[in-house]
Amino acid sequence: MKQWILKNNLSSGELSPLLWTRTDVQQYANGAKKLLNALPLVEGGAKKRPGTRFRGLFTGALRLIPFIANSESPYLLILGIGTLKVYNPRTKSIVWETETPYNTAQKVREIQFAHTRYRMYFVQGDVPVHRFITSANFDTWQFTPFVFSVQPNDEIGTSPNVALTPSGTDVGKVINLTAAAFPAWTSAESYIIGERVIYSGQTWRAVVDNTNSAPTVSNPDWESVTAGDASVFTSEHVGAVVAINSGQVKITSITSPAVAVGEVLVKLSSTVQAIAKSWTLNSLAFSAATGYPRSVVFFKQRLVFANTKNSPNQMWFSSIGNDGDFLESTDDADAFSIASSSAQSDNILHLAQRGGVVAFTGGSEFLISSTGALTPASAQIDQHTSYGVQKDVRPCMVGSEMLFVQRGGERLRALSYRFEVDGLVSPELSAVAPHIAEQHGGIKEITYQQTPNSVVWMVLGDGKMASITLNRDQEMNAWAMHDFGCNVISVCALPTATGADLCFMLTDRNGSLFLEEMLEDARSDCEFEIFAGTTTPPALASKLINPMSSWSNFDGCFYSEDFAPIEANYFYGQPFETSIELLPPDFSDAPATMMFHKATVHSAVVWLKDSIGGFVNDYELQHKRNDQNAFQNKPFTGYVEETLSGWHPLHQLDLKITHNKPLPFHVQSVSMLVSINER
């Protein structure tokens, strides 16, 4: 019996081989066996992916970062070892460049950033926080270490066993903090680790807690200290905050081992000497010794840092509207700090906004939120899911979901709020196609190009790329593989005020690092624009593999396999093959199956949209008509029928659509006339 089967929906994209026998799930009917260099579309069918156009040679470049003050004026930051370049996609030129302290490839990969309007903060655990800022009209740029007005301080300070006297009390006043001498050792006193005493004319520091243990060279409970170790204040304390007499003083300079100069931040109750251990020296949270933050985000006018070497699960929130003020108090608008913890690894690897501040750790996902305004008193932290995030792969916001790569690098999840559980959930997006990341070295970078096709682009570990056409409203989660004929290093999408979002790639083509722009009208990869009259290809085109020329005019779209000068501008790029391999149609009525019956496809009817060329099972699609337009090569819209033959078991039935020329190609649907026999 002959029967027509229609395939017009690829909303599940390329399916894992583990699902090729799952004819009972909807994804089978909406999926494909293979999608290479093809984009499934929300409207149905699939089309040839965009090609790319050459935008410049950037030797040493390693990473692309978006800088989006507004959608009318996005910029692209190109980072290399020790360099930062600002690229204007409208003029296609570098407008500013500078040196950076990120002097290794690893440091460049570890950079995290937070951006709001005209300023962006860069963090990397071995380097002080830096701020990148531009003017409102984008004519001046600056990249410098960030100067805090009040630096974040360690959650737990030290209470030295020495008396301290302030010389003033009023806010804003510069005062002296004068320490008395360390006390003499006595046998009746109990000493805790780190406390210092005077004994036999020397300064000693307790190595362990002890009582009635006299300091001597041979006593392991004590060690003799000199210079900075014997000082109450050292240069490392500049910027630290002293809590004394109900007030707070920020140290601005050190005049002697016993005297610090500071600015009063919170009014002191008096200038009375504070006895030993009654005042607190809160040392700096960010320093070369304690480490610098590795994660950063903006949330409701607060700048948030997290994860230093000494405090990997700590977060510091600035005061509202003041990026540099981290003076902690109980006032609603002031700074505060909070820590995450779980039974699993809790180093905070990424921060993001999602109904609060989401802290992605190595083992769990936490949400820092409050029932009202986020204040020091109302802030609460709750663990919501326990998957863990992959280090150095920045989460990406898509609609109302935060996409993140699960620990291990091979699974992609979408974190969002779910009403029925009143919390965050993280369902897996890669469940239908885990083989893509598994077979290509994991996911290394994610970016989202919202228009024209709502595509999430992913750089894979082996230099290939994957994509998801993602549209939750239309239940679209369609994966596909892409080979750009090179090693893709980084990818970055930029929004625009009108038209399609911009998307740039950093590629390694035979040892040369190119910046390329993904374009819907580019029909091959790394296209060089060739101007009329040019007789030789550009030197960098030698990095391409079997390049072809392509051009369009009023007679249609054309290509040449040679560098053939014509009397008009054209493009010279590396062609690629698009392949759409469909799964066998399912005629089963569970629990019965017809997958082992013999089947043949008598003919395949392919509906094309603005396309030229293509093949079905190596049969060329014959869409040209014998009429007055026979010598033109205009894109064709309509159906093309190709006769096929051959009997196979149904589960071995193949239908493969390919296209390998720099010409447009878009398949809207495929209809097959199929016959099935029991033997």
C-alpha positions in Angstrom: 0.0 0.0 0.0 1.3 3.4 -0.9 1.0 6.2 1.6 2.1 9.9 1.6 4.1 10.9 4.7 4.7 14.6 5.5 7.7 16.0 7.4 7.3 19.8 8.0 8.5 20.1 11.6 12.0 19.9 13.0 11.3 21.5 16.3 13.3 18.8 18.2 16.3 19.2 15.9 19.1 16.6 15.8 18.3 13.7 18.1 20.8 11.5 20.1 21.3 8.0 18.6 19.8 6.8 21.8 16.5 8.2 20.7 16.4 6.7 17.2 14.3 3.8 18.4 12.0 5.9 20.6 9.1 6.1 18.2 6.8 6.5 21.1 7.9 10.1 22.0 6.9 13.2 20.2 10.5 14.3 19.7 11.0 11.4 17.3 8.3 12.7 14.9 9.7 16.2 15.1 13.4 15.3 15.1 16.1 14.4 12.6 19.0 11.9 12.5 21.5 14.6 11.5 21.5 18.3 11.0 24.8 19.7 9.8 25.1 23.4 8.9 21.3 23.7 8.9 19.1 25.8 11.2 15.7 24.4 12.2 13.2 27.2 12.1 10.3 28.0 14.4 8.0 28.3 11.3 8.9 24.8 10.3 11.5 23.1 8.1 15.2 24.1 8.1 17.5 26.4 6.1 21.2 26.7 5.3 22.9 28.4 8.2 24.3 31.9 7.7 27.8 32.2 6.3 30.5 34.5 7.7 32.3 37.5 6.3 35.9 38.5 7.0 36.2 41.5 9.3 39.9 41.6 10.2 43.1 39.8 11.3 43.6 39.8 15.0 46.8 38.0 15.9 46.8 36.9 19.6 43.1 37.4 20.2 41.4 34.9 22.5 38.0 36.1 23.5 35.1 38.3 22.5 33.0 40.2 25.0 29.9 42.4 24.3 29.8 46.0 25.5 26.2 47.2 25.1 25.5 50.7 26.5 22.4 50.7 24.3 21.1 48.7 21.3 21.9 51.6 18.9 25.6 51.6 19.8 26.9 48.2 20.7 30.7 47.5 20.7 32.7 44.4 20.7 35.7 44.0 23.1 38.5 41.8 21.7 40.8 40.4 24.4 44.2 38.9 24.0 47.1 38.2 26.3 47.7 41.6 27.8 45.6 43.5 25.3 42.0 44.9 25.0 40.7 46.3 21.7 37.3 48.0 21.2 35.7 47.2 17.9 33.0 49.3 16.4 30.7 47.0 14.3 29.2 49.9 12.4 32.4 51.3 11.1 34.1 47.8 11.2 37.2 49.3 12.8 39.2 49.4 16.1 38.4 52.7 17.9 40.5 52.2 21.0 43.0 49.7 22.5 45.0 49.4 25.7 47.2 47.0 27.7 45.7 44.8 30.5 47.2 42.9 33.4 45.8 39.6 32.1 49.1 38.3 30.9 48.3 34.6 30.3 45.7 32.8 28.2 44.3 31.2 31.3 43.7 34.6 32.9 41.9 35.8 29.8 39.6 32.8 29.8 38.9 33.3 33.6 37.8 36.9 33.2 34.3 37.6 34.4 32.5 40.9 33.9 29.5 42.9 34.9 28.1 45.7 32.7 25.7 48.5 33.2 25.3 51.4 30.9 28.7 53.1 30.3 30.8 51.1 32.8 31.9 47.5 33.1 33.8 45.7 35.8 36.4 43.0 35.2 37.4 40.4 37.7 39.9 37.6 37.7 41.1 36.0 40.9 44.8 36.9 40.6 44.3 40.5 39.5 42.7 43.5 41.3 39.3 44.6 40.1 39.4 46.8 37.0 36.8 49.2 35.6 36.3 49.8 31.9 34.3 53.0 31.2 33.4 55.2 28.3 31.8 58.6 27.8 28.1 59.0 26.8 29.1 59.8 23.2 31.7 57.0 23.1 34.7 59.3 22.2 36.8 58.6 25.3 37.6 55.2 26.9 39.4 54.1 30.0 40.5 50.8 31.6 42.1 51.2 35.1 42.2 49.5 38.5 39.1 50.3 40.4 39.5 52.5 43.4 37.0 51.7 46.2 35.8 54.4 48.5 35.5 51.8 51.2 36.9 48.4 50.3 35.2 45.1 51.2 36.5 43.7 54.4 36.8 40.2 55.8 33.7 38.9 57.5 35.7 37.9 60.6 38.2 40.6 61.8 40.9 40.4 64.4 40.7 41.9 67.9 44.4 42.6 68.8 45.4 42.3 72.5 46.5 45.9 72.7 44.7 49.1 73.7 43.8 51.7 71.0 43.0 55.4 71.4 41.2 57.5 68.7 41.8 61.2 68.5 38.4 62.2 67.2 34.8 61.1 66.7 33.0 63.0 64.0 32.2 61.6 60.6 34.5 62.8 57.9 37.2 63.9 60.3 40.7 62.5 59.8 42.0 61.2 63.1 44.9 59.2 64.6 44.5 55.7 66.0 47.3 55.2 68.5 48.1 51.8 69.9 49.6 51.2 73.3 52.5 48.7 73.7 51.8 45.0 73.7 51.2 43.7 77.2 53.9 41.9 79.2 53.5 38.1 79.4 52.0 36.8 82.6 51.6 33.2 83.7 47.9 33.7 84.8 46.7 35.0 81.3 45.4 32.7 78.6 46.6 33.5 75.1 45.1 32.5 71.8 46.9 31.9 68.5 48.1 35.1 66.9 48.3 37.3 70.1 51.5 39.1 70.8 53.3 39.8 74.1 56.5 41.3 75.4 58.9 39.0 77.3 62.6 39.4 78.1 62.7 42.5 75.9 61.4 40.7 72.8 58.0 40.5 71.0 56.5 37.1 70.8 53.5 35.7 69.0 51.4 32.7 70.1 51.6 29.8 67.7 48.9 27.9 69.6 46.4 28.6 72.4 48.3 28.4 75.7 48.4 29.2 79.4 51.3 29.4 81.8 53.8 28.7 78.9 56.6 31.2 79.0 57.9 32.4 75.6 61.4 31.0 74.8 63.2 30.1 71.7 62.8 26.4 72.5 59.1 26.7 73.4 57.0 25.6 70.3 54.0 27.5 71.7 55.6 30.8 70.8 57.7 32.4 68.1 59.8 35.5 68.2 58.7 38.3 65.8 60.2 41.5 64.5 59.5 44.3 62.0 56.0 44.0 60.5 55.1 41.0 62.5 55.8 43.0 65.7 53.7 46.0 64.5 50.1 46.7 65.3 49.7 48.4 61.9 51.4 47.7 58.6 51.0 49.1 55.0 48.7 46.1 54.2 46.1 47.7 56.5 45.6 50.8 54.4 42.0 50.7 53.3 40.9 48.4 56.2 38.2 49.4 58.6 38.7 49.7 62.4 35.5 49.2 64.5 36.1 51.1 67.7 33.8 52.8 70.3 30.6 52.1 68.3 32.1 53.7 65.2 34.1 52.8 62.2 37.3 54.3 60.9 38.9 53.6 57.4 42.7 53.6 57.6 44.2 55.9 55.0 47.9 55.8 55.9 50.3 54.3 58.5 52.7 56.7 60.2 54.4 54.2 62.5 54.0 50.6 63.7 51.7 51.9 66.5 49.9 54.8 64.8 47.4 54.7 61.9 45.7 57.7 60.3 42.1 57.2 59.2 38.8 58.8 58.2 35.8 58.4 60.4 33.0 56.7 58.5 30.6 56.1 61.4 30.6 58.4 64.4 32.5 57.2 67.4 30.9 57.4 70.8 34.0 58.9 72.5 37.7 59.3 72.3 38.2 57.1 75.4 40.9 54.4 75.0 39.5 51.1 73.9 40.9 48.3 76.0 42.7 45.4 74.4 40.4 43.0 72.5 37.5 45.4 72.6 38.1 46.8 69.1 38.3 45.0 65.8 40.6 45.4 62.8 38.8 44.2 59.7 41.5 43.4 57.2 40.9 43.8 53.5 38.9 41.1 51.7 40.6 41.8 48.4 44.4 41.7 48.4 47.3 39.8 46.9 47.5 37.6 50.0 43.7 36.9 50.3 43.0 36.9 46.6 40.7 39.0 44.4 37.1 38.3 43.4 36.4 35.8 40.6 32.7 36.6 40.0 30.8 39.9 39.7 27.2 41.0 38.8 25.0 44.1 39.1 21.7 43.8 40.9 19.3 46.7 41.7 22.0 49.3 41.8 24.3 47.2 43.9 27.6 45.9 42.6 28.2 42.3 43.9 31.5 40.5 44.1 32.2 36.9 45.1 34.8 34.2 45.5 38.3 35.1 46.7 41.0 32.6 47.5 40.4 33.0 51.2 36.6 33.2 51.0 35.4 31.2 48.0 31.7 31.1 49.1 31.4 34.8 50.2 29.5 37.6 48.4 29.9 41.3 49.0 27.1 43.7 48.1 27.9 47.4 47.7 25.7 50.1 49.1 22.8 51.2 46.8 23.9 53.5 44.0 27.6 53.6 45.0 29.8 51.0 43.3 32.8 51.7 45.5 31.2 51.8 48.9 31.3 48.5 50.8 31.0 49.8 54.3 28.8 47.4 56.1 26.1 48.4 58.6 22.5 47.6 59.3 21.1 50.6 57.4 18.8 49.5 54.5 20.9 51.2 51.8 24.3 50.1 53.1 26.6 47.3 52.0 26.5 43.8 53.4 28.0 40.4 52.9 26.6 36.9 52.8 27.9 33.4 52.3 26.6 30.3 50.5 27.1 26.8 51.8 25.9 23.3 50.9 26.9 19.7 51.3 28.6 19.9 47.9 31.3 22.1 46.5 30.3 25.7 47.2 32.9 27.8 45.5 30.9 30.5 43.7 31.9 30.3 40.1 29.3 32.6 38.5 26.8 35.3 39.5 23.7 36.2 37.6 20.4 38.1 38.0 17.2 36.0 38.1 14.6 37.2 40.7 17.5 38.0 42.9 21.2 37.2 42.7 21.8 33.6 41.6 25.0 32.2 42.8 26.2 29.3 40.7 28.6 27.1 42.6 30.4 23.9 41.8 27.7 21.8 43.4 24.5 23.9 43.8 22.5 26.9 42.6 21.6 29.5 45.3 19.2 32.5 45.2 19.9 35.6 47.3 16.6 37.5 47.6 14.2 39.0 50.0 10.4 39.4 50.4 10.8 43.2 49.9 13.7 45.4 49.2 17.1 43.7 49.4 18.7 45.1 52.6 21.3 43.8 55.1 18.5 42.7 57.4 16.2 41.2 54.9 18.6 39.3 52.6 18.3 35.6 52.7 20.0 32.8 50.8 18.4 29.5 49.7 19.6 26.5 47.8 17.2 25.7 44.9 18.9 23.1 42.7 22.0 20.9 43.0 23.6 20.4 39.6 26.7 22.6 39.7 28.0 24.9 37.0 31.0 24.5 34.7 33.9 26.8 35.5 34.7 29.6 33.0 31.6 29.1 30.9 29.5 32.2 31.4 25.7 31.6 31.9 23.5 33.2 29.2 20.1 34.8 29.6 17.5 33.7 27.0 14.0 35.1 27.6 13.1 34.4 31.2 15.6 31.5 31.5 19.2 31.5 32.5 21.1 28.9 30.5 24.1 27.3 32.2 26.5 24.5 31.4 26.3 21.8 34.1 29.5 20.7 35.9 31.4 18.4 33.6 30.8 20.6 30.5 28.5 18.3 28.5 25.0 19.2 29.7 23.1 22.4 29.2 20.3 23.4 31.6 17.8 26.3 31.8 17.3 27.8 35.2 13.9 29.5 35.7 11.2 30.2 38.2 8.3 27.6 38.4 5.1 28.7 40.1 4.0 25.2 41.2 7.2 24.7 43.3 7.6 28.3 44.2 11.2 28.2 43.4 13.9 27.9 40.7 14.2 24.7 38.6 16.8 23.7 36.1 15.5 21.3 33.4 18.0 19.9 30.9 17.9 21.3 27.4 20.5 18.8 26.1 18.5 15.7 27.0 17.5 15.1 23.4 21.0 15.6 22.0 23.7 15.0 24.7 25.9 13.3 22.0 26.7 16.7 20.5 28.7 18.0 23.4 29.9 14.6 24.4 31.5 13.9 21.0 33.0 17.4 20.6 34.8 18.1 23.8 32.0 19.8 25.8 30.6 23.3 25.7 33.1 26.1 26.0 31.0 29.3 25.4 27.4 30.4 24.9 25.8 33.4 23.3 22.2 34.2 22.2 21.3 35.8 18.9 17.7 36.7 19.4 16.8 37.8 15.9 16.2 36.7 13.2 15.8 33.1 14.3 16.2 32.9 18.2 19.4 30.9 18.1 21.7 29.9 21.0 25.2 29.5 19.6 27.8 27.3 21.4 31.5 26.9 20.9 32.5 23.3 21.4 35.8 21.9 22.7 37.1 20.8 19.3 36.5 24.1 17.6 33.1 23.1 16.0 29.9 24.8 16.9 26.4 23.8 17.9 23.2 25.7 17.9 19.7 25.5 19.5 16.8 27.1 17.9 15.0 27.9 21.2 11.5 29.2 21.5 9.6 28.1 24.6 6.3 29.6 23.4 6.4 27.3 20.3 7.9 24.4 22.2 11.0 24.6 20.1 14.3 23.1 21.3 16.1 22.1 18.2 19.8 21.2 18.2 22.1 21.3 15.2 25.8 20.9 14.5 27.9 23.3 12.5 31.4 23.1 10.9 32.8 26.4 9.8 35.9 24.8 8.4 38.2 26.1 11.1 38.6 26.2 14.9 36.1 28.6 16.4 37.7 30.2 19.5 35.0 32.6 20.7 31.5 33.8 19.7 29.5 36.9 20.7 26.1 38.3 19.7 25.3 42.0 19.9 21.7 43.4 19.8 20.7 46.1 17.3 18.0 48.7 17.3 16.6 47.4 14.0 17.0 44.3 12.0 18.9 41.1 12.9 21.2 40.9 15.9 24.9 40.9 15.0 27.0 37.8 15.7 30.8 37.7 15.6 33.2 34.8 15.7 36.9 34.6 16.5 38.3 31.8 14.3 41.7 30.1 13.7 42.1 29.4 10.0 45.3 27.6 9.4 47.2 29.5 12.1 45.7 33.0 11.4 43.1 34.5 13.8 40.2 36.1 12.0 37.3 38.1 13.2 34.3 37.1 11.2 30.7 38.3 11.2 27.8 35.9 10.7 25.4 37.2 8.1 22.2 35.9 6.6 23.2 37.0 3.1 26.7 35.4 3.3 26.6 32.1 1.4 30.0 30.8 2.3 32.4 31.2 5.2 35.0 33.9 5.8 34.0 35.8 2.7 36.3 38.4 1.4 34.7 41.2 -0.6 36.3 41.5 -4.0 35.9 44.8 -5.9 35.4 44.9 -9.6 38.6 44.8 -11.6 40.6 42.9 -8.9 42.8 40.3 -10.6 44.3 38.4 -7.7 42.7 37.1 -4.5 43.7 38.8 -1.2 46.8 37.2 0.5 44.8 36.1 3.6 42.4 34.1 1.3 45.2 31.5 1.1 44.0 30.4 4.5 40.7 29.2 3.0 40.0 25.6 1.7 38.9 25.4 -1.9 37.3 28.9 -2.0 34.7 29.9 -4.5 33.4 33.2 -5.9 29.7 34.1 -5.6 27.6 37.1 -6.6 24.1 38.2 -7.3 22.5 40.4 -9.9 19.1 40.9 -11.6 19.5 37.5 -13.3 19.8 35.7 -10.0 22.6 34.1 -7.9 25.8 32.7 -9.4 29.1 31.1 -8.3 32.4 30.1 -9.8 34.9 27.6 -8.5 37.7 29.9 -9.6 38.8 33.4 -8.7 37.1 34.8 -11.8 37.2 38.6 -12.1 33.8 40.0 -13.2 32.7 43.5 -13.8 31.0 43.9 -10.4 31.8 43.4 -6.8 31.5 39.8 -5.5 32.5 37.6 -2.6 35.3 35.0 -2.3 34.8 32.5 0.5 35.0 28.9 1.7 31.9 26.8 0.8 30.3 24.4 3.2 27.8 21.6 2.9 24.4 21.6 4.5 23.0 18.2 5.3 19.6 17.2 6.6 19.2 13.5 7.3 15.7 12.4 8.4 14.7 9.6 10.6 12.6 6.7 9.2 8.8 7.5 9.3 6.9 5.7 12.1 3.9 3.6 11.2 3.8 1.7 14.5 0.9 1.2 16.7 2.5 0.5 20.1 3.3 -2.1 21.3 3.4 -3.4 17.7 6.1 -2.2 15.4 6.6 -2.0 11.6 10.3 -1.0 11.8 11.4 -4.4 10.3 9.0 -4.4 7.4 10.4 -3.7 4.0 9.8 -0.2 2.7 10.6 1.9 -0.3 10.3 5.6 -1.1 8.8 5.9 -4.6 9.2 9.7 -4.7 10.1 12.6 -2.5 8.5 16.0 -2.9 10.6 18.8 -1.4 9.0 22.2 -0.9 11.7 24.8 -1.3 11.7 28.5 -0.3 13.9 30.9 -2.3 16.4 28.2 -3.0 18.8 27.1 -5.8 20.1 23.6 -6.1 20.3 20.8 -3.7 20.1 17.0 -3.6 17.9 14.2 -2.3 19.8 11.0 -1.8 22.3 12.2 -4.3 19.5 13.0 -6.9 19.8 16.7 -7.9 16.6 18.7 -7.3 15.4 19.7 -10.8 13.5 23.0 -10.2 14.5 24.9 -13.3 11.8 25.2 -16.0 12.2 25.2 -19.8 10.9 28.6 -20.5 12.2 32.1 -21.2 13.8 32.2 -17.7 16.0 29.1 -18.3 19.2 31.1 -18.5 18.5 32.9 -15.3 19.4 31.5 -11.9 16.8 33.1 -9.6 15.9 31.5 -6.3 12.9 29.1 -6.6 9.9 28.7 -4.4 7.7 25.7 -4.8 7.8 21.9 -4.8 10.3 19.7 -6.5 9.5 16.0 -7.0 12.3 13.4 -7.3 11.7 9.7 -8.1 13.6 7.3 -5.8 13.8 3.5 -5.7 15.1 0.6 -3.6 13.6 -1.6 -0.8 15.0 -1.6 2.7 13.9 -2.5 6.2 12.0 0.5 7.4 14.5 1.2 10.2 17.2 1.5 7.5 15.3 3.8 5.3 17.3 6.9 4.6 16.3 10.3 3.3 19.1 12.8 3.1 18.9 16.3 1.7 22.2 18.1 1.0 23.5 21.3 -0.5 27.1 22.3 -1.1 27.3 25.4 -3.2 27.4 29.1 -2.2 23.7 29.6 -3.1 20.6 30.0 -1.0 18.8 26.9 0.3 15.7 26.5 2.5 13.6 23.4 2.9 10.1 24.0 4.2 8.7 20.5 4.1 9.4 17.0 2.7 6.7 14.6 1.5 7.4 10.9 0.8 5.3 8.4 -1.1 6.1 5.2 0.8 5.2 1.6 0.3 5.6 -1.1 3.0 5.5 -4.9 2.8 5.7 -7.4 5.6 8.5 -9.2 3.8 
